[in-house]
Amino acid sequence: MNIDSIRTAAARLDGHARRTPLLSSPFLDEIAGRRVLVKPECLQHTGSFKYRGARNAVAALDDQVRKRGVIAFSSGNHAQGVALAAREHGVPAVIIMPADAPALKIANTRALGAEVVLYDRAGGEDRDEIGARLSSDRGLTLIKPFDEPQVIAGQGTTGLEIAAQAAELGVTRADVLVCCGGGGLTSGIALALEADAPGMRVRPVEPDGFDDVKRSLASGRIESNAAVSGNICDAIITPSPGQITFPIMQRLCGPGLAVSETEALAAAFHAYERLKLVAEPGGAVALAAALFHADQIEGDTVIALISGGNVDAPMFARALATQGDPA
């Protein structure tokens, strides 16, 4: 992984991925006690940054390999990204999703033309076994959700945009808070900023109790989560950081942050109230850290990603009901 692969991904995505803006609100600044810039990847195709990596990975495949189709594991956002990328290339897609994934994400993945295979995540059903069987039977190529170079490169294009947009605003130094699961987005952005905005420091943000990246960075070795489900931030719950992503994060990232479910919901409320954005809980954790963990952040400006907005109506109603109070 290097900056050249990210720049190549940017060329592949040109005219396909959206260049999402950097947004601000004086009300968010007041809560955080510093300038807050928000990168809303909830406005990306399929409602999350995942389209960037999926599109780049599918586009990078050899034509004959791609024609046989692709397969992916996902609780929803990577699923939709791969489904759309496959549809745009006219190839089949099979997505293996946990049965307890949000209904909206399952429905959207099917609507994008993918074949959805559900498995019992909580009951211990082995998605890898299902995927291996389907891949073997049909000749499908696996597009991993984060520990895959072409996926990381695609996600890294977000960092190229942050560097350029922040420079336009005169911002050269900031903590950049990134919603983090397995680390594909976090490591990709860190590589991009190392090249184009070395004064910025990436900070991974996770849900309480599922902070494997935070603990891994602290211990210097890959740590795992005890559970694989049980938090409303489903989009960023992974067992552990990736074998490819962790060394990048270890080299380039600052200490991780963790936020509560109520803080994520309150941040989603503020995103809607002040920026008119819809954020899912997992996509709002970076903003939650910016607003409610200001004592753990350095500098006069903080940049926070909203990584996704694919939230069911009942969950979004819970976010609105907080009225922005994280207690």
C-alpha positions as CSV (number, residue, x, y, z in Angstrom):
1,M,0.0,0.0,0.0
2,N,1.3,3.4,-1.0
3,I,0.1,6.8,-2.2
4,D,0.5,5.8,-5.8
5,S,-2.2,3.1,-5.4
6,I,-4.5,5.7,-3.9
7,R,-3.9,8.2,-6.7
8,T,-4.6,5.4,-9.3
9,A,-7.8,4.7,-7.4
10,A,-8.8,8.3,-7.6
11,A,-8.3,8.2,-11.4
12,R,-10.5,5.1,-11.6
13,L,-13.2,6.7,-9.5
14,D,-13.2,10.0,-11.3
15,G,-16.7,10.6,-12.7
16,H,-18.1,7.8,-10.6
17,A,-17.6,8.5,-6.9
18,R,-18.9,11.8,-5.5
19,R,-16.5,14.4,-4.1
20,T,-18.2,15.0,-0.8
21,P,-17.8,18.5,0.7
22,L,-16.4,19.7,4.1
23,L,-19.3,21.2,6.1
24,S,-19.3,23.3,9.2
25,S,-21.8,24.8,11.7
26,P,-21.1,27.4,14.4
27,F,-23.5,25.4,16.7
28,L,-21.2,22.3,16.4
29,D,-18.2,24.5,17.0
30,E,-19.8,25.8,20.2
31,I,-20.4,22.3,21.6
32,A,-16.9,21.1,20.7
33,G,-15.1,24.2,21.8
34,R,-13.2,24.4,18.6
35,R,-13.8,24.5,14.8
36,V,-15.4,21.3,13.5
37,L,-15.3,20.4,9.9
38,V,-17.5,17.4,8.8
39,K,-16.8,15.2,5.8
40,P,-20.2,13.7,5.0
41,E,-19.6,10.3,3.2
42,C,-23.3,9.6,4.0
43,L,-23.8,11.6,0.8
44,Q,-21.7,9.1,-1.2
45,H,-23.4,6.7,-3.6
46,T,-25.2,3.9,-1.6
47,G,-25.0,6.1,1.4
48,S,-21.5,5.4,2.6
49,F,-17.8,5.6,1.8
50,K,-17.8,1.9,1.0
51,Y,-18.7,2.6,-2.6
52,R,-15.2,4.1,-3.2
53,G,-13.3,0.9,-2.2
54,A,-15.9,-1.5,-3.8
55,R,-15.9,0.4,-7.1
56,N,-12.1,0.5,-7.2
57,A,-11.7,-3.2,-6.4
58,V,-14.2,-4.3,-8.9
59,A,-12.7,-2.0,-11.6
60,A,-9.2,-3.3,-10.9
61,L,-10.1,-6.9,-11.7
62,D,-9.0,-8.6,-14.9
63,D,-11.9,-8.5,-17.3
64,Q,-12.3,-12.3,-17.5
65,V,-12.1,-12.7,-13.8
66,R,-14.7,-9.9,-13.2
67,K,-17.2,-11.4,-15.7
68,R,-17.5,-14.5,-13.4
69,G,-18.8,-12.3,-10.7
70,V,-17.9,-11.1,-7.2
71,I,-18.8,-12.1,-3.6
72,A,-18.6,-10.1,-0.4
73,F,-19.3,-10.3,3.4
74,S,-21.0,-7.3,4.9
75,S,-23.5,-6.1,7.5
76,G,-24.7,-3.7,4.9
77,N,-22.6,-0.8,3.6
78,H,-19.9,-2.8,1.9
79,A,-22.7,-5.0,0.6
80,Q,-24.4,-2.1,-1.1
81,G,-21.1,-0.7,-2.5
82,V,-20.1,-4.0,-4.0
83,A,-23.7,-4.6,-5.3
84,L,-23.7,-1.2,-7.1
85,A,-20.2,-1.6,-8.4
86,A,-21.0,-5.0,-9.8
87,R,-24.2,-3.7,-11.4
88,E,-22.3,-0.8,-13.0
89,H,-19.9,-3.4,-14.6
90,G,-22.7,-5.7,-15.6
91,V,-21.4,-8.7,-13.5
92,P,-23.1,-10.9,-10.8
93,A,-22.7,-10.2,-7.1
94,V,-23.4,-12.5,-4.2
95,I,-23.5,-10.8,-0.7
96,I,-23.3,-12.8,2.5
97,M,-25.1,-10.8,5.2
98,P,-25.9,-11.4,8.9
99,A,-29.6,-12.1,9.4
100,D,-29.6,-9.4,12.1
101,A,-28.3,-6.7,9.8
102,P,-30.6,-3.6,9.5
103,A,-33.5,-4.4,7.3
104,L,-32.9,-1.3,5.2
105,K,-29.4,-2.5,4.3
106,I,-30.6,-5.9,3.3
107,A,-33.4,-4.5,1.2
108,N,-31.2,-2.0,-0.5
109,T,-28.6,-4.6,-1.4
110,R,-31.2,-6.8,-3.0
111,A,-32.6,-3.8,-4.8
112,L,-29.2,-3.1,-6.3
113,G,-29.4,-6.5,-8.0
114,A,-27.2,-8.6,-5.7
115,E,-28.1,-12.1,-4.5
116,V,-28.2,-11.9,-0.7
117,V,-27.4,-14.9,1.4
118,L,-28.2,-14.5,5.1
119,Y,-26.4,-16.3,7.9
120,D,-26.9,-16.5,11.7
121,R,-24.1,-14.4,13.1
122,A,-25.2,-14.5,16.7
123,G,-25.7,-18.3,16.5
124,G,-22.2,-18.8,15.3
125,E,-22.9,-19.8,11.7
126,D,-19.6,-19.7,9.7
127,R,-19.8,-17.0,6.9
128,D,-16.4,-18.0,5.7
129,E,-17.6,-21.6,5.0
130,I,-20.6,-20.3,3.1
131,G,-18.4,-17.9,1.1
132,A,-15.8,-20.5,0.3
133,R,-18.4,-22.9,-1.0
134,L,-20.2,-20.3,-3.1
135,S,-16.9,-19.0,-4.5
136,S,-15.7,-22.5,-5.4
137,D,-19.0,-23.5,-7.0
138,R,-19.4,-20.3,-9.1
139,G,-15.9,-19.0,-9.6
140,L,-16.6,-15.8,-7.7
141,T,-13.9,-13.3,-6.6
142,L,-14.0,-12.2,-3.0
143,I,-14.0,-8.5,-2.4
144,K,-12.9,-8.1,1.3
145,P,-14.5,-5.3,3.2
146,F,-11.3,-3.7,4.6
147,D,-8.2,-5.9,4.5
148,E,-7.7,-5.7,0.7
149,P,-5.3,-3.3,-1.0
150,Q,-7.6,-2.1,-3.8
151,V,-10.4,-1.5,-1.2
152,I,-8.0,0.5,1.0
153,A,-6.8,2.5,-2.0
154,G,-10.4,3.4,-2.9
155,Q,-11.2,4.5,0.7
156,G,-8.0,6.5,0.7
157,T,-9.4,8.8,-1.9
158,T,-11.4,10.3,0.9
159,G,-8.1,11.5,2.4
160,L,-7.0,13.1,-0.8
161,E,-10.2,15.1,-0.8
162,I,-9.8,16.1,2.9
163,A,-6.3,17.3,2.3
164,A,-7.3,19.4,-0.7
165,Q,-10.4,20.8,0.8
166,A,-8.8,21.6,4.2
167,A,-6.0,23.4,2.4
168,E,-8.5,25.6,0.6
169,L,-9.8,26.6,4.0
170,G,-6.3,27.3,5.3
171,V,-6.3,24.3,7.6
172,T,-3.0,22.4,7.6
173,R,-3.0,20.9,11.1
174,A,-5.9,18.9,12.7
175,D,-6.9,15.7,14.3
176,V,-8.9,13.8,11.7
177,L,-11.5,11.5,13.4
178,V,-12.5,8.4,11.4
179,C,-15.2,5.9,12.1
180,C,-13.3,2.7,12.3
181,G,-14.2,-1.0,12.0
182,G,-11.4,-3.1,10.4
183,G,-9.4,-0.1,9.4
184,G,-9.8,0.2,5.7
185,L,-11.0,3.7,5.7
186,T,-8.7,4.8,8.5
187,S,-5.6,3.4,7.0
188,G,-6.4,4.7,3.5
189,I,-7.0,8.2,4.8
190,A,-3.8,8.0,6.9
191,L,-1.7,7.1,3.9
192,A,-3.3,9.9,1.8
193,L,-2.7,12.5,4.5
194,E,0.8,11.4,5.1
195,A,1.5,12.4,1.5
196,D,-0.7,15.4,1.0
197,A,-1.3,16.9,4.6
198,P,1.4,15.7,6.9
199,G,0.4,18.1,9.6
200,M,-2.9,16.2,10.1
201,R,-3.2,13.2,12.4
202,V,-5.8,10.4,11.9
203,R,-7.6,9.2,15.1
204,P,-9.8,6.0,14.8
205,V,-13.1,6.1,16.6
206,E,-15.1,3.1,17.7
207,P,-18.0,2.1,19.9
208,D,-17.5,1.3,23.6
209,G,-17.0,-2.4,24.0
210,F,-15.9,-2.9,20.4
211,D,-12.8,-0.8,20.5
212,D,-10.3,-3.4,19.2
213,V,-8.4,-0.9,17.1
214,K,-8.0,1.5,20.1
215,R,-6.7,-1.4,22.3
216,S,-4.5,-2.7,19.5
217,L,-2.8,0.7,19.0
218,A,-2.3,0.9,22.8
219,S,-0.8,-2.6,23.2
220,G,1.1,-2.7,19.9
221,R,-0.4,-6.0,18.8
222,I,-3.7,-7.0,17.2
223,E,-6.5,-7.3,19.8
224,S,-9.9,-8.9,19.3
225,N,-13.4,-8.1,20.5
226,A,-15.1,-10.6,22.8
227,A,-18.4,-10.2,21.0
228,V,-19.3,-9.9,17.3
229,S,-22.7,-8.2,17.7
230,G,-24.7,-6.4,20.4
231,N,-24.2,-2.7,19.6
232,I,-26.3,-0.3,17.5
233,C,-23.1,0.8,15.6
234,D,-23.3,-2.4,13.5
235,A,-21.6,-0.9,10.5
236,I,-18.2,-0.7,12.2
237,I,-18.2,-3.8,14.4
238,T,-15.5,-6.2,13.4
239,P,-13.6,-8.9,15.3
240,S,-10.2,-7.2,15.0
241,P,-8.2,-4.9,12.8
242,G,-6.8,-6.3,9.6
243,Q,-3.4,-7.8,8.9
244,I,-2.8,-5.1,6.3
245,T,-4.6,-2.2,7.9
246,F,-3.1,-2.5,11.4
247,P,0.5,-1.9,10.6
248,I,-0.5,1.2,8.6
249,M,-2.6,2.5,11.5
250,Q,0.2,1.6,14.0
251,R,2.7,3.7,12.0
252,L,0.5,6.7,11.2
253,C,-2.4,7.0,13.6
254,G,-2.7,8.7,16.9
255,P,-4.5,7.1,19.9
256,G,-8.0,5.7,19.3
257,L,-11.2,7.0,20.8
258,A,-14.3,5.2,21.9
259,V,-17.9,6.6,22.4
260,S,-21.1,5.3,23.9
261,E,-24.2,4.3,22.0
262,T,-26.0,7.4,23.4
263,E,-23.2,9.6,22.3
264,A,-23.5,8.2,18.8
265,L,-27.2,8.8,18.7
266,A,-26.8,12.3,20.1
267,A,-24.2,13.1,17.4
268,A,-26.6,11.8,14.7
269,F,-29.2,14.2,16.1
270,H,-26.8,17.1,15.8
271,A,-25.8,16.1,12.3
272,Y,-29.5,16.3,11.3
273,E,-30.3,19.4,13.3
274,R,-27.3,21.5,12.3
275,L,-26.2,20.1,8.9
276,K,-29.4,18.5,7.6
277,L,-27.5,15.1,7.3
278,V,-28.8,11.6,8.1
279,A,-26.2,9.5,9.9
280,E,-26.4,6.0,11.1
281,P,-25.0,5.3,14.6
282,G,-21.8,3.7,13.4
283,G,-21.4,6.6,10.9
284,A,-21.7,9.2,13.7
285,V,-19.1,8.0,16.2
286,A,-16.4,10.3,14.8
287,L,-18.6,13.3,15.2
288,A,-19.6,12.1,18.7
289,A,-15.9,12.0,19.7
290,A,-15.5,15.5,18.3
291,L,-18.4,16.9,20.2
292,F,-18.3,15.0,23.5
293,H,-14.6,14.0,23.9
294,A,-13.1,17.3,23.2
295,D,-10.6,16.9,26.1
296,Q,-9.0,14.0,24.2
297,I,-8.5,16.0,21.0
298,E,-5.7,18.5,20.1
299,G,-5.6,21.7,18.1
300,D,-8.0,24.5,17.2
301,T,-9.7,22.5,14.4
302,V,-11.0,18.9,14.2
303,I,-12.2,17.1,11.1
304,A,-14.8,14.4,11.6
305,L,-16.1,11.9,9.0
306,I,-19.7,10.8,8.9
307,S,-19.0,7.5,7.2
308,G,-22.6,6.3,6.5
309,G,-26.3,7.2,6.6
310,N,-28.0,3.9,6.1
311,V,-30.2,3.9,9.1
312,D,-33.7,2.4,9.7
313,A,-36.5,4.8,10.5
314,P,-36.9,3.4,14.1
315,M,-33.3,3.9,14.9
316,F,-33.2,7.4,13.4
317,A,-36.3,8.2,15.6
318,R,-34.2,7.1,18.6
319,A,-31.5,9.5,17.6
320,L,-33.9,12.4,17.2
321,A,-35.5,11.6,20.6
322,T,-32.1,12.3,22.3
323,Q,-32.4,16.0,21.3
324,G,-28.6,16.0,21.2
325,D,-28.2,15.0,24.9
326,P,-25.5,12.2,25.2
327,A,-26.4,11.4,28.8
